[in-house]
């Protein structure tokens, strides 16, 4: 993993992040439609999908910009939940239940 998100996501393998790096608006458009369907949101501009990774400077996607886990990590001055004394906590439970590999990523980093 080259970039680990606050929740444990492997941002390096994120298609939105890779499309942002390539400035691939076609892929970002497809991802925007998928996010609309998944999140029940109305029209999302492809430019709002751009993301450099939640711990990196630059754009944040619609999903990552308002992430409560990301906000908590930033407020606590840590790069991700793996550095938090309270890990795992209720704030990330919904994410880790849906995507257990994210929690495993953080546990792996934490055990080093």
C-alpha positions as CSV (number, residue, x, y, z in Angstrom):
1,X,0.0,0.0,0.0
2,X,1.5,3.3,-1.0
3,X,-1.1,5.5,0.6
4,X,-3.4,4.4,3.5
5,X,-6.5,6.4,4.1
6,X,-7.6,7.4,7.6
7,X,-10.1,4.5,7.7
8,X,-7.6,2.0,6.4
9,X,-8.5,2.2,2.7
10,X,-5.7,1.4,0.3
11,X,-5.9,4.8,-1.5
12,X,-3.1,3.6,-3.9
13,X,-5.5,1.1,-5.4
14,X,-8.5,3.5,-5.5
15,X,-9.7,4.0,-9.1
16,X,-10.9,7.6,-8.3
17,X,-7.5,8.5,-7.1
18,X,-5.8,6.9,-10.1
19,X,-8.2,8.6,-12.5
20,X,-7.4,11.9,-10.7
21,X,-3.7,11.4,-11.3
22,X,-4.3,10.7,-15.0
23,X,-6.8,13.5,-15.3
24,X,-9.2,10.9,-16.8
25,X,-12.5,12.7,-16.8
26,X,-14.3,9.8,-18.5
27,X,-13.5,7.4,-15.6
28,X,-14.4,10.2,-13.1
29,X,-17.7,10.6,-14.9
30,X,-18.5,6.9,-14.5
31,X,-17.5,7.0,-10.9
32,X,-19.7,10.0,-10.3
33,X,-22.7,8.1,-11.7
34,X,-21.9,5.1,-9.5
35,X,-21.6,7.3,-6.5
36,X,-25.0,8.9,-7.3
37,X,-26.6,5.5,-7.5
38,X,-24.9,4.2,-4.4
39,X,-25.5,7.3,-2.3
40,X,-28.9,8.3,-3.6
41,X,-27.5,11.7,-4.4
42,X,-28.6,13.9,-7.3
43,X,-26.2,14.8,-10.1
44,X,-22.5,14.9,-9.1
45,X,-20.0,16.7,-11.3
46,X,-17.0,14.5,-12.3
47,X,-14.8,17.3,-11.0
48,X,-16.3,16.7,-7.5
49,X,-15.0,13.1,-7.7
50,X,-11.3,14.1,-7.9
51,X,-9.3,12.8,-5.0
52,X,-5.6,12.7,-4.1
53,X,-6.2,10.5,-1.1
54,X,-7.5,11.6,2.3
55,X,-4.1,12.1,3.9
56,X,-2.5,13.8,0.9
57,X,-2.8,17.5,0.0
58,X,-5.2,18.3,-2.8
59,X,-8.7,17.4,-3.9
60,X,-11.0,15.1,-1.9
61,X,-13.9,13.2,-3.4
62,X,-17.5,13.6,-2.4
63,X,-17.2,10.5,-0.3
64,X,-13.9,11.3,1.4
65,X,-14.3,15.1,1.9
66,X,-17.0,14.7,4.6
67,X,-15.9,11.4,6.1
68,X,-16.3,11.5,9.9
69,X,-13.4,9.1,10.3
70,X,-11.1,11.4,8.3
71,X,-12.3,14.4,10.3
72,X,-11.5,12.7,13.6
73,X,-8.0,11.7,12.4
74,X,-7.3,15.2,11.3
75,X,-8.6,16.7,14.5
76,X,-6.4,14.3,16.5
77,X,-3.3,15.0,14.3
78,X,-2.9,11.4,13.2
79,X,-2.5,10.1,9.6
80,X,-5.0,7.3,10.2
81,X,-7.0,5.3,12.8
82,X,-4.1,2.8,13.3
83,X,-2.3,5.5,15.4
84,X,-5.3,6.2,17.6
85,X,-5.3,4.8,21.2
86,X,-9.1,4.2,20.9
87,X,-8.8,2.1,17.7
88,X,-11.1,0.4,16.9
89,X,-14.0,2.7,17.9
90,X,-17.6,3.2,17.1
91,X,-16.9,5.9,14.6
92,X,-15.3,3.5,12.1
93,X,-17.4,0.4,12.9
94,X,-19.8,0.9,10.0
95,X,-17.0,1.2,7.5
96,X,-15.0,-1.7,8.9
97,X,-18.1,-3.9,9.0
98,X,-18.8,-3.2,5.3
99,X,-15.1,-3.3,4.3
100,X,-13.2,-5.5,6.8
101,X,-10.0,-5.3,4.7
102,X,-9.7,-1.6,5.8
103,X,-9.6,-2.6,9.4
104,X,-7.1,-5.4,8.7
105,X,-4.9,-2.8,6.9
106,X,-4.9,-0.6,10.1
107,X,-4.3,-3.6,12.3
108,X,-1.3,-4.7,10.2
109,X,0.2,-1.2,10.3
110,X,-0.5,-0.9,14.1
111,X,1.3,-4.2,14.8
112,X,4.6,-3.0,13.3
